[in-house]
């Protein structure tokens, strides 16, 4: 039996940001993805009912180390189809 596909699965994309923003995000306790997703939802006033569960919850502290954040450099944000 095939595994069901999640409707709200996040997709990886590459985003180029100025170095000062990346450095600022790396100093925050939340992950880059959570910071970007929260900022976009707030800025564009996306209604609660359209947001996935991950944005409705209070962001949790990222478990990635500072070194891992600097090495990966990629950000995951949800993509609407």
PyMOL Python script that loads the backbone (N, CA, C, O; Angstrom):
from pymol import cmd

cmd.read_pdbstr("""\
ATOM      1  N   UNK A   1       0.842  -1.173   0.000  1.00  0.00           N
ATOM      2  CA  UNK A   1       0.000   0.000   0.000  1.00  0.00           C
ATOM      3  C   UNK A   1       0.893   1.244   0.000  1.00  0.00           C
ATOM      4  O   UNK A   1       1.836   1.342   0.785  1.00  0.00           O
ATOM      5  N   UNK A   2       0.589   2.174  -0.876  1.00  0.00           N
ATOM      6  CA  UNK A   2       1.393   3.395  -0.995  1.00  0.00           C
ATOM      7  C   UNK A   2       1.113   4.332   0.173  1.00  0.00           C
ATOM      8  O   UNK A   2       0.014   4.370   0.728  1.00  0.00           O
ATOM      9  N   UNK A   3       2.129   5.068   0.515  1.00  0.00           N
ATOM     10  CA  UNK A   3       2.013   6.041   1.599  1.00  0.00           C
ATOM     11  C   UNK A   3       1.238   7.260   1.091  1.00  0.00           C
ATOM     12  O   UNK A   3       1.529   7.755   0.001  1.00  0.00           O
ATOM     13  N   UNK A   4       0.250   7.759   1.863  1.00  0.00           N
ATOM     14  CA  UNK A   4      -0.521   8.916   1.402  1.00  0.00           C
ATOM     15  C   UNK A   4       0.334  10.183   1.351  1.00  0.00           C
ATOM     16  O   UNK A   4       1.233  10.370   2.171  1.00  0.00           O
ATOM     17  N   UNK A   5       0.044  11.041   0.387  1.00  0.00           N
ATOM     18  CA  UNK A   5       0.782  12.288   0.216  1.00  0.00           C
ATOM     19  C   UNK A   5       0.106  13.370   1.057  1.00  0.00           C
ATOM     20  O   UNK A   5      -1.112  13.537   1.010  1.00  0.00           O
ATOM     21  N   UNK A   6       0.909  14.097   1.820  1.00  0.00           N
ATOM     22  CA  UNK A   6       0.374  15.181   2.646  1.00  0.00           C
ATOM     23  C   UNK A   6       0.055  16.384   1.761  1.00  0.00           C
ATOM     24  O   UNK A   6       0.844  16.757   0.893  1.00  0.00           O
ATOM     25  N   UNK A   7      -1.108  16.983   1.993  1.00  0.00           N
ATOM     26  CA  UNK A   7      -1.514  18.161   1.225  1.00  0.00           C
ATOM     27  C   UNK A   7      -0.695  19.390   1.592  1.00  0.00           C
ATOM     28  O   UNK A   7      -0.467  20.256   0.747  1.00  0.00           O
ATOM     29  N   UNK A   8      -0.249  19.477   2.844  1.00  0.00           N
ATOM     30  CA  UNK A   8       0.459  20.666   3.313  1.00  0.00           C
ATOM     31  C   UNK A   8       1.970  20.442   3.443  1.00  0.00           C
ATOM     32  O   UNK A   8       2.637  21.084   4.255  1.00  0.00           O
ATOM     33  N   UNK A   9       2.498  19.520   2.626  1.00  0.00           N
ATOM     34  CA  UNK A   9       3.930  19.232   2.684  1.00  0.00           C
ATOM     35  C   UNK A   9       4.731  20.459   2.248  1.00  0.00           C
ATOM     36  O   UNK A   9       4.416  21.101   1.246  1.00  0.00           O
ATOM     37  N   UNK A  10       5.756  20.765   3.010  1.00  0.00           N
ATOM     38  CA  UNK A  10       6.596  21.914   2.677  1.00  0.00           C
ATOM     39  C   UNK A  10       7.577  21.541   1.577  1.00  0.00           C
ATOM     40  O   UNK A  10       8.006  20.392   1.476  1.00  0.00           O
ATOM     41  N   UNK A  11       7.926  22.515   0.760  1.00  0.00           N
ATOM     42  CA  UNK A  11       8.865  22.311  -0.340  1.00  0.00           C
ATOM     43  C   UNK A  11      10.106  23.157  -0.099  1.00  0.00           C
ATOM     44  O   UNK A  11      10.019  24.282   0.394  1.00  0.00           O
ATOM     45  N   UNK A  12      11.246  22.610  -0.449  1.00  0.00           N
ATOM     46  CA  UNK A  12      12.505  23.339  -0.299  1.00  0.00           C
ATOM     47  C   UNK A  12      12.702  24.263  -1.499  1.00  0.00           C
ATOM     48  O   UNK A  12      12.531  23.862  -2.650  1.00  0.00           O
ATOM     49  N   UNK A  13      13.069  25.523  -1.195  1.00  0.00           N
ATOM     50  CA  UNK A  13      13.395  26.477  -2.252  1.00  0.00           C
ATOM     51  C   UNK A  13      14.660  27.217  -1.835  1.00  0.00           C
ATOM     52  O   UNK A  13      15.014  27.252  -0.657  1.00  0.00           O
ATOM     53  N   UNK A  14      15.319  27.792  -2.794  1.00  0.00           N
ATOM     54  CA  UNK A  14      16.516  28.569  -2.504  1.00  0.00           C
ATOM     55  C   UNK A  14      16.152  30.049  -2.547  1.00  0.00           C
ATOM     56  O   UNK A  14      15.548  30.521  -3.510  1.00  0.00           O
ATOM     57  N   UNK A  15      16.526  30.775  -1.495  1.00  0.00           N
ATOM     58  CA  UNK A  15      16.224  32.198  -1.409  1.00  0.00           C
ATOM     59  C   UNK A  15      17.525  32.951  -1.181  1.00  0.00           C
ATOM     60  O   UNK A  15      18.278  32.635  -0.259  1.00  0.00           O
ATOM     61  N   UNK A  16      17.789  33.941  -2.016  1.00  0.00           N
ATOM     62  CA  UNK A  16      18.988  34.767  -1.830  1.00  0.00           C
ATOM     63  C   UNK A  16      18.609  35.981  -1.009  1.00  0.00           C
ATOM     64  O   UNK A  16      17.723  36.747  -1.387  1.00  0.00           O
ATOM     65  N   UNK A  17      19.292  36.156   0.126  1.00  0.00           N
ATOM     66  CA  UNK A  17      19.054  37.272   1.019  1.00  0.00           C
ATOM     67  C   UNK A  17      20.363  37.986   1.305  1.00  0.00           C
ATOM     68  O   UNK A  17      21.432  37.383   1.211  1.00  0.00           O
ATOM     69  N   UNK A  18      20.291  39.260   1.653  1.00  0.00           N
ATOM     70  CA  UNK A  18      21.510  39.991   2.004  1.00  0.00           C
ATOM     71  C   UNK A  18      22.165  39.363   3.242  1.00  0.00           C
ATOM     72  O   UNK A  18      21.475  38.826   4.109  1.00  0.00           O
ATOM     73  N   UNK A  19      23.484  39.433   3.317  1.00  0.00           N
ATOM     74  CA  UNK A  19      24.201  38.822   4.446  1.00  0.00           C
ATOM     75  C   UNK A  19      23.716  39.286   5.820  1.00  0.00           C
ATOM     76  O   UNK A  19      23.676  38.492   6.760  1.00  0.00           O
ATOM     77  N   UNK A  20      23.344  40.576   5.948  1.00  0.00           N
ATOM     78  CA  UNK A  20      22.913  41.066   7.266  1.00  0.00           C
ATOM     79  C   UNK A  20      21.633  40.378   7.733  1.00  0.00           C
ATOM     80  O   UNK A  20      21.460  40.158   8.932  1.00  0.00           O
ATOM     81  N   UNK A  21      20.717  40.028   6.794  1.00  0.00           N
ATOM     82  CA  UNK A  21      19.504  39.318   7.178  1.00  0.00           C
ATOM     83  C   UNK A  21      19.809  37.894   7.609  1.00  0.00           C
ATOM     84  O   UNK A  21      19.239  37.406   8.585  1.00  0.00           O
ATOM     85  N   UNK A  22      20.695  37.228   6.896  1.00  0.00           N
ATOM     86  CA  UNK A  22      21.079  35.863   7.253  1.00  0.00           C
ATOM     87  C   UNK A  22      21.750  35.843   8.620  1.00  0.00           C
ATOM     88  O   UNK A  22      21.466  34.973   9.444  1.00  0.00           O
ATOM     89  N   UNK A  23      22.639  36.801   8.858  1.00  0.00           N
ATOM     90  CA  UNK A  23      23.310  36.873  10.161  1.00  0.00           C
ATOM     91  C   UNK A  23      22.300  37.135  11.271  1.00  0.00           C
ATOM     92  O   UNK A  23      22.394  36.538  12.343  1.00  0.00           O
ATOM     93  N   UNK A  24      21.334  38.021  11.028  1.00  0.00           N
ATOM     94  CA  UNK A  24      20.311  38.317  12.030  1.00  0.00           C
ATOM     95  C   UNK A  24      19.466  37.078  12.322  1.00  0.00           C
ATOM     96  O   UNK A  24      19.200  36.759  13.481  1.00  0.00           O
ATOM     97  N   UNK A  25      19.042  36.376  11.252  1.00  0.00           N
ATOM     98  CA  UNK A  25      18.225  35.169  11.437  1.00  0.00           C
ATOM     99  C   UNK A  25      18.975  34.105  12.221  1.00  0.00           C
ATOM    100  O   UNK A  25      18.383  33.401  13.038  1.00  0.00           O
ATOM    101  N   UNK A  26      20.269  33.984  11.978  1.00  0.00           N
ATOM    102  CA  UNK A  26      21.068  32.982  12.680  1.00  0.00           C
ATOM    103  C   UNK A  26      21.213  33.281  14.169  1.00  0.00           C
ATOM    104  O   UNK A  26      21.490  32.378  14.958  1.00  0.00           O
ATOM    105  N   UNK A  27      21.027  34.541  14.557  1.00  0.00           N
ATOM    106  CA  UNK A  27      21.099  34.908  15.979  1.00  0.00           C
ATOM    107  C   UNK A  27      19.779  34.661  16.709  1.00  0.00           C
ATOM    108  O   UNK A  27      19.735  34.715  17.938  1.00  0.00           O
ATOM    109  N   UNK A  28      18.708  34.392  15.968  1.00  0.00           N
ATOM    110  CA  UNK A  28      17.396  34.178  16.576  1.00  0.00           C
ATOM    111  C   UNK A  28      17.233  32.726  17.014  1.00  0.00           C
ATOM    112  O   UNK A  28      17.855  31.834  16.437  1.00  0.00           O
ATOM    113  N   UNK A  29      16.395  32.479  18.037  1.00  0.00           N
ATOM    114  CA  UNK A  29      16.196  31.100  18.498  1.00  0.00           C
ATOM    115  C   UNK A  29      15.387  30.249  17.510  1.00  0.00           C
ATOM    116  O   UNK A  29      15.541  29.028  17.486  1.00  0.00           O
ATOM    117  N   UNK A  30      14.526  30.880  16.694  1.00  0.00           N
ATOM    118  CA  UNK A  30      13.729  30.125  15.731  1.00  0.00           C
ATOM    119  C   UNK A  30      14.565  29.806  14.493  1.00  0.00           C
ATOM    120  O   UNK A  30      15.587  30.443  14.236  1.00  0.00           O
ATOM    121  N   UNK A  31      14.120  28.827  13.743  1.00  0.00           N
ATOM    122  CA  UNK A  31      14.816  28.478  12.504  1.00  0.00           C
ATOM    123  C   UNK A  31      14.549  29.550  11.453  1.00  0.00           C
ATOM    124  O   UNK A  31      13.623  30.349  11.591  1.00  0.00           O
ATOM    125  N   UNK A  32      15.361  29.560  10.411  1.00  0.00           N
ATOM    126  CA  UNK A  32      15.160  30.515   9.323  1.00  0.00           C
ATOM    127  C   UNK A  32      13.779  30.328   8.697  1.00  0.00           C
ATOM    128  O   UNK A  32      13.089  31.302   8.397  1.00  0.00           O
ATOM    129  N   UNK A  33      13.388  29.086   8.504  1.00  0.00           N
ATOM    130  CA  UNK A  33      12.099  28.796   7.879  1.00  0.00           C
ATOM    131  C   UNK A  33      10.948  29.360   8.695  1.00  0.00           C
ATOM    132  O   UNK A  33      10.020  29.943   8.134  1.00  0.00           O
ATOM    133  N   UNK A  34      10.996  29.195  10.005  1.00  0.00           N
ATOM    134  CA  UNK A  34       9.930  29.708  10.876  1.00  0.00           C
ATOM    135  C   UNK A  34       9.904  31.232  10.835  1.00  0.00           C
ATOM    136  O   UNK A  34       8.829  31.829  10.774  1.00  0.00           O
ATOM    137  N   UNK A  35      11.063  31.862  10.868  1.00  0.00           N
ATOM    138  CA  UNK A  35      11.124  33.324  10.814  1.00  0.00           C
ATOM    139  C   UNK A  35      10.525  33.864   9.514  1.00  0.00           C
ATOM    140  O   UNK A  35       9.737  34.809   9.535  1.00  0.00           O
ATOM    141  N   UNK A  36      10.895  33.268   8.397  1.00  0.00           N
ATOM    142  CA  UNK A  36      10.406  33.728   7.097  1.00  0.00           C
ATOM    143  C   UNK A  36       8.908  33.476   6.961  1.00  0.00           C
ATOM    144  O   UNK A  36       8.166  34.347   6.509  1.00  0.00           O
ATOM    145  N   UNK A  37       8.470  32.290   7.351  1.00  0.00           N
ATOM    146  CA  UNK A  37       7.050  31.943   7.245  1.00  0.00           C
ATOM    147  C   UNK A  37       6.196  32.869   8.119  1.00  0.00           C
ATOM    148  O   UNK A  37       5.153  33.349   7.676  1.00  0.00           O
ATOM    149  N   UNK A  38       6.628  33.116   9.337  1.00  0.00           N
ATOM    150  CA  UNK A  38       5.903  33.997  10.244  1.00  0.00           C
ATOM    151  C   UNK A  38       5.855  35.424   9.700  1.00  0.00           C
ATOM    152  O   UNK A  38       4.811  36.074   9.746  1.00  0.00           O
ATOM    153  N   UNK A  39       6.981  35.907   9.188  1.00  0.00           N
ATOM    154  CA  UNK A  39       7.046  37.263   8.644  1.00  0.00           C
ATOM    155  C   UNK A  39       6.129  37.418   7.424  1.00  0.00           C
ATOM    156  O   UNK A  39       5.427  38.422   7.302  1.00  0.00           O
ATOM    157  N   UNK A  40       6.132  36.441   6.533  1.00  0.00           N
ATOM    158  CA  UNK A  40       5.285  36.524   5.341  1.00  0.00           C
ATOM    159  C   UNK A  40       3.803  36.500   5.713  1.00  0.00           C
ATOM    160  O   UNK A  40       3.011  37.275   5.176  1.00  0.00           O
ATOM    161  N   UNK A  41       3.432  35.612   6.629  1.00  0.00           N
ATOM    162  CA  UNK A  41       2.025  35.531   7.056  1.00  0.00           C
ATOM    163  C   UNK A  41       1.588  36.832   7.708  1.00  0.00           C
ATOM    164  O   UNK A  41       0.467  37.293   7.491  1.00  0.00           O
ATOM    165  N   UNK A  42       2.465  37.423   8.501  1.00  0.00           N
ATOM    166  CA  UNK A  42       2.141  38.676   9.175  1.00  0.00           C
ATOM    167  C   UNK A  42       2.071  39.834   8.178  1.00  0.00           C
ATOM    168  O   UNK A  42       1.118  40.612   8.199  1.00  0.00           O
ATOM    169  N   UNK A  43       3.057  39.949   7.324  1.00  0.00           N
ATOM    170  CA  UNK A  43       3.122  41.067   6.370  1.00  0.00           C
ATOM    171  C   UNK A  43       1.948  41.056   5.385  1.00  0.00           C
ATOM    172  O   UNK A  43       1.341  42.093   5.117  1.00  0.00           O
ATOM    173  N   UNK A  44       1.643  39.880   4.857  1.00  0.00           N
ATOM    174  CA  UNK A  44       0.575  39.779   3.865  1.00  0.00           C
ATOM    175  C   UNK A  44      -0.784  39.469   4.481  1.00  0.00           C
ATOM    176  O   UNK A  44      -1.753  39.230   3.760  1.00  0.00           O
ATOM    177  N   UNK A  45      -0.860  39.470   5.809  1.00  0.00           N
ATOM    178  CA  UNK A  45      -2.100  39.258   6.557  1.00  0.00           C
ATOM    179  C   UNK A  45      -2.866  38.036   6.070  1.00  0.00           C
ATOM    180  O   UNK A  45      -4.050  38.119   5.746  1.00  0.00           O
ATOM    181  N   UNK A  46      -2.181  36.914   6.023  1.00  0.00           N
ATOM    182  CA  UNK A  46      -2.797  35.658   5.603  1.00  0.00           C
ATOM    183  C   UNK A  46      -3.721  35.191   6.729  1.00  0.00           C
ATOM    184  O   UNK A  46      -3.275  35.061   7.869  1.00  0.00           O
ATOM    185  N   UNK A  47      -5.008  34.935   6.430  1.00  0.00           N
ATOM    186  CA  UNK A  47      -5.958  34.543   7.468  1.00  0.00           C
ATOM    187  C   UNK A  47      -5.559  33.245   8.170  1.00  0.00           C
ATOM    188  O   UNK A  47      -4.922  32.374   7.577  1.00  0.00           O
ATOM    189  N   UNK A  48      -5.947  33.133   9.449  1.00  0.00           N
ATOM    190  CA  UNK A  48      -5.604  31.957  10.257  1.00  0.00           C
ATOM    191  C   UNK A  48      -6.053  30.656   9.594  1.00  0.00           C
ATOM    192  O   UNK A  48      -5.317  29.669   9.606  1.00  0.00           O
ATOM    193  N   UNK A  49      -7.256  30.646   9.014  1.00  0.00           N
ATOM    194  CA  UNK A  49      -7.785  29.398   8.463  1.00  0.00           C
ATOM    195  C   UNK A  49      -6.980  28.901   7.254  1.00  0.00           C
ATOM    196  O   UNK A  49      -7.086  27.729   6.892  1.00  0.00           O
ATOM    197  N   UNK A  50      -6.188  29.757   6.633  1.00  0.00           N
ATOM    198  CA  UNK A  50      -5.362  29.339   5.501  1.00  0.00           C
ATOM    199  C   UNK A  50      -3.967  28.877   5.922  1.00  0.00           C
ATOM    200  O   UNK A  50      -3.253  28.238   5.150  1.00  0.00           O
ATOM    201  N   UNK A  51      -3.594  29.208   7.151  1.00  0.00           N
ATOM    202  CA  UNK A  51      -2.249  28.871   7.617  1.00  0.00           C
ATOM    203  C   UNK A  51      -2.168  27.422   8.052  1.00  0.00           C
ATOM    204  O   UNK A  51      -3.117  26.883   8.621  1.00  0.00           O
ATOM    205  N   UNK A  52      -1.030  26.787   7.783  1.00  0.00           N
ATOM    206  CA  UNK A  52      -0.840  25.417   8.273  1.00  0.00           C
ATOM    207  C   UNK A  52      -0.660  25.437   9.791  1.00  0.00           C
ATOM    208  O   UNK A  52      -0.416  26.490  10.380  1.00  0.00           O
ATOM    209  N   UNK A  53      -0.781  24.292  10.406  1.00  0.00           N
ATOM    210  CA  UNK A  53      -0.671  24.163  11.863  1.00  0.00           C
ATOM    211  C   UNK A  53       0.668  24.687  12.361  1.00  0.00           C
ATOM    212  O   UNK A  53       0.722  25.247  13.456  1.00  0.00           O
ATOM    213  N   UNK A  54       1.744  24.530  11.608  1.00  0.00           N
ATOM    214  CA  UNK A  54       3.078  24.924  12.060  1.00  0.00           C
ATOM    215  C   UNK A  54       3.186  26.418  12.353  1.00  0.00           C
ATOM    216  O   UNK A  54       3.981  26.812  13.207  1.00  0.00           O
ATOM    217  N   UNK A  55       2.409  27.264  11.669  1.00  0.00           N
ATOM    218  CA  UNK A  55       2.485  28.698  11.889  1.00  0.00           C
ATOM    219  C   UNK A  55       1.597  29.115  13.058  1.00  0.00           C
ATOM    220  O   UNK A  55       1.893  30.100  13.735  1.00  0.00           O
ATOM    221  N   UNK A  56       0.525  28.386  13.301  1.00  0.00           N
ATOM    222  CA  UNK A  56      -0.393  28.723  14.379  1.00  0.00           C
ATOM    223  C   UNK A  56       0.237  28.483  15.741  1.00  0.00           C
ATOM    224  O   UNK A  56      -0.082  29.179  16.704  1.00  0.00           O
ATOM    225  N   UNK A  57       1.131  27.500  15.828  1.00  0.00           N
ATOM    226  CA  UNK A  57       1.789  27.194  17.089  1.00  0.00           C
ATOM    227  C   UNK A  57       2.877  28.214  17.373  1.00  0.00           C
ATOM    228  O   UNK A  57       3.398  28.855  16.460  1.00  0.00           O
ATOM    229  N   UNK A  58       3.214  28.357  18.642  1.00  0.00           N
ATOM    230  CA  UNK A  58       4.313  29.234  19.022  1.00  0.00           C
ATOM    231  C   UNK A  58       5.608  28.598  18.513  1.00  0.00           C
ATOM    232  O   UNK A  58       5.816  27.403  18.723  1.00  0.00           O
ATOM    233  N   UNK A  59       6.482  29.356  17.853  1.00  0.00           N
ATOM    234  CA  UNK A  59       7.726  28.786  17.320  1.00  0.00           C
ATOM    235  C   UNK A  59       8.584  28.194  18.439  1.00  0.00           C
ATOM    236  O   UNK A  59       8.690  28.757  19.529  1.00  0.00           O
ATOM    237  N   UNK A  60       9.182  27.061  18.143  1.00  0.00           N
ATOM    238  CA  UNK A  60      10.066  26.417  19.106  1.00  0.00           C
ATOM    239  C   UNK A  60      11.513  26.694  18.745  1.00  0.00           C
ATOM    240  O   UNK A  60      11.835  26.994  17.595  1.00  0.00           O
ATOM    241  N   UNK A  61      12.367  26.592  19.726  1.00  0.00           N
ATOM    242  CA  UNK A  61      13.781  26.856  19.515  1.00  0.00           C
ATOM    243  C   UNK A  61      14.367  25.814  18.562  1.00  0.00           C
ATOM    244  O   UNK A  61      14.116  24.618  18.706  1.00  0.00           O
ATOM    245  N   UNK A  62      15.127  26.270  17.616  1.00  0.00           N
ATOM    246  CA  UNK A  62      15.754  25.385  16.645  1.00  0.00           C
ATOM    247  C   UNK A  62      16.809  24.526  17.319  1.00  0.00           C
ATOM    248  O   UNK A  62      17.540  24.992  18.193  1.00  0.00           O
ATOM    249  N   UNK A  63      16.881  23.265  16.905  1.00  0.00           N
ATOM    250  CA  UNK A  63      17.869  22.345  17.473  1.00  0.00           C
ATOM    251  C   UNK A  63      19.155  22.321  16.653  1.00  0.00           C
ATOM    252  O   UNK A  63      20.148  21.711  17.050  1.00  0.00           O
ATOM    253  N   UNK A  64      19.123  23.001  15.490  1.00  0.00           N
ATOM    254  CA  UNK A  64      20.336  23.032  14.670  1.00  0.00           C
ATOM    255  C   UNK A  64      21.373  23.921  15.328  1.00  0.00           C
ATOM    256  O   UNK A  64      21.044  24.945  15.926  1.00  0.00           O
ATOM    257  N   UNK A  65      22.611  23.523  15.212  1.00  0.00           N
ATOM    258  CA  UNK A  65      23.688  24.344  15.771  1.00  0.00           C
ATOM    259  C   UNK A  65      23.990  25.512  14.836  1.00  0.00           C
ATOM    260  O   UNK A  65      23.592  25.500  13.671  1.00  0.00           O
ATOM    261  N   UNK A  66      24.680  26.499  15.338  1.00  0.00           N
ATOM    262  CA  UNK A  66      25.054  27.658  14.522  1.00  0.00           C
ATOM    263  C   UNK A  66      25.872  27.225  13.316  1.00  0.00           C
ATOM    264  O   UNK A  66      25.691  27.757  12.221  1.00  0.00           O
ATOM    265  N   UNK A  67      26.773  26.262  13.508  1.00  0.00           N
ATOM    266  CA  UNK A  67      27.611  25.789  12.401  1.00  0.00           C
ATOM    267  C   UNK A  67      26.761  25.154  11.312  1.00  0.00           C
ATOM    268  O   UNK A  67      27.016  25.380  10.129  1.00  0.00           O
ATOM    269  N   UNK A  68      25.756  24.365  11.682  1.00  0.00           N
ATOM    270  CA  UNK A  68      24.897  23.737  10.691  1.00  0.00           C
ATOM    271  C   UNK A  68      24.105  24.776   9.917  1.00  0.00           C
ATOM    272  O   UNK A  68      23.914  24.624   8.710  1.00  0.00           O
ATOM    273  N   UNK A  69      23.640  25.829  10.579  1.00  0.00           N
ATOM    274  CA  UNK A  69      22.893  26.872   9.887  1.00  0.00           C
ATOM    275  C   UNK A  69      23.761  27.538   8.828  1.00  0.00           C
ATOM    276  O   UNK A  69      23.293  27.807   7.722  1.00  0.00           O
ATOM    277  N   UNK A  70      25.013  27.802   9.156  1.00  0.00           N
ATOM    278  CA  UNK A  70      25.901  28.477   8.219  1.00  0.00           C
ATOM    279  C   UNK A  70      26.275  27.587   7.041  1.00  0.00           C
ATOM    280  O   UNK A  70      26.515  28.088   5.943  1.00  0.00           O
ATOM    281  N   UNK A  71      26.328  26.280   7.253  1.00  0.00           N
ATOM    282  CA  UNK A  71      26.722  25.359   6.196  1.00  0.00           C
ATOM    283  C   UNK A  71      25.581  25.141   5.204  1.00  0.00           C
ATOM    284  O   UNK A  71      25.808  25.152   3.994  1.00  0.00           O
ATOM    285  N   UNK A  72      24.345  24.943   5.702  1.00  0.00           N
ATOM    286  CA  UNK A  72      23.249  24.599   4.799  1.00  0.00           C
ATOM    287  C   UNK A  72      22.856  25.774   3.908  1.00  0.00           C
ATOM    288  O   UNK A  72      22.784  25.627   2.688  1.00  0.00           O
ATOM    289  N   UNK A  73      22.607  26.921   4.498  1.00  0.00           N
ATOM    290  CA  UNK A  73      22.273  28.106   3.728  1.00  0.00           C
ATOM    291  C   UNK A  73      20.948  28.068   3.009  1.00  0.00           C
ATOM    292  O   UNK A  73      20.601  29.044   2.344  1.00  0.00           O
ATOM    293  N   UNK A  74      20.175  26.975   3.106  1.00  0.00           N
ATOM    294  CA  UNK A  74      18.900  26.915   2.409  1.00  0.00           C
ATOM    295  C   UNK A  74      17.749  27.110   3.396  1.00  0.00           C
ATOM    296  O   UNK A  74      17.886  26.877   4.597  1.00  0.00           O
ATOM    297  N   UNK A  75      16.625  27.540   2.855  1.00  0.00           N
ATOM    298  CA  UNK A  75      15.457  27.835   3.663  1.00  0.00           C
ATOM    299  C   UNK A  75      14.284  27.054   3.115  1.00  0.00           C
ATOM    300  O   UNK A  75      14.139  26.926   1.899  1.00  0.00           O
ATOM    301  N   UNK A  76      13.430  26.522   4.003  1.00  0.00           N
ATOM    302  CA  UNK A  76      12.246  25.779   3.564  1.00  0.00           C
ATOM    303  C   UNK A  76      11.020  26.600   3.914  1.00  0.00           C
ATOM    304  O   UNK A  76      10.797  26.951   5.073  1.00  0.00           O
ATOM    305  N   UNK A  77      10.232  26.899   2.899  1.00  0.00           N
ATOM    306  CA  UNK A  77       8.977  27.608   3.109  1.00  0.00           C
ATOM    307  C   UNK A  77       7.889  26.888   2.332  1.00  0.00           C
ATOM    308  O   UNK A  77       8.171  26.289   1.295  1.00  0.00           O
ATOM    309  N   UNK A  78       6.644  26.934   2.815  1.00  0.00           N
ATOM    310  CA  UNK A  78       5.567  26.241   2.103  1.00  0.00           C
ATOM    311  C   UNK A  78       5.266  26.906   0.761  1.00  0.00           C
ATOM    312  O   UNK A  78       5.411  28.118   0.601  1.00  0.00           O
ATOM    313  N   UNK A  79       4.846  26.087  -0.188  1.00  0.00           N
ATOM    314  CA  UNK A  79       4.510  26.576  -1.527  1.00  0.00           C
ATOM    315  C   UNK A  79       3.080  26.194  -1.827  1.00  0.00           C
ATOM    316  O   UNK A  79       2.729  25.017  -1.749  1.00  0.00           O
ATOM    317  N   UNK A  80       2.237  27.168  -2.171  1.00  0.00           N
ATOM    318  CA  UNK A  80       0.851  26.894  -2.526  1.00  0.00           C
ATOM    319  C   UNK A  80       0.805  26.504  -3.998  1.00  0.00           C
ATOM    320  O   UNK A  80       1.476  27.105  -4.837  1.00  0.00           O
ATOM    321  N   UNK A  81       0.008  25.499  -4.289  1.00  0.00           N
ATOM    322  CA  UNK A  81      -0.130  25.066  -5.686  1.00  0.00           C
ATOM    323  C   UNK A  81      -1.465  25.451  -6.227  1.00  0.00           C
ATOM    324  O   UNK A  81      -1.765  25.171  -7.387  1.00  0.00           O
TER     325      UNK A  81
END
""", "prot")
cmd.dss("prot")
cmd.show_as("cartoon", "prot")
cmd.util.cbc("prot")
cmd.orient("prot")
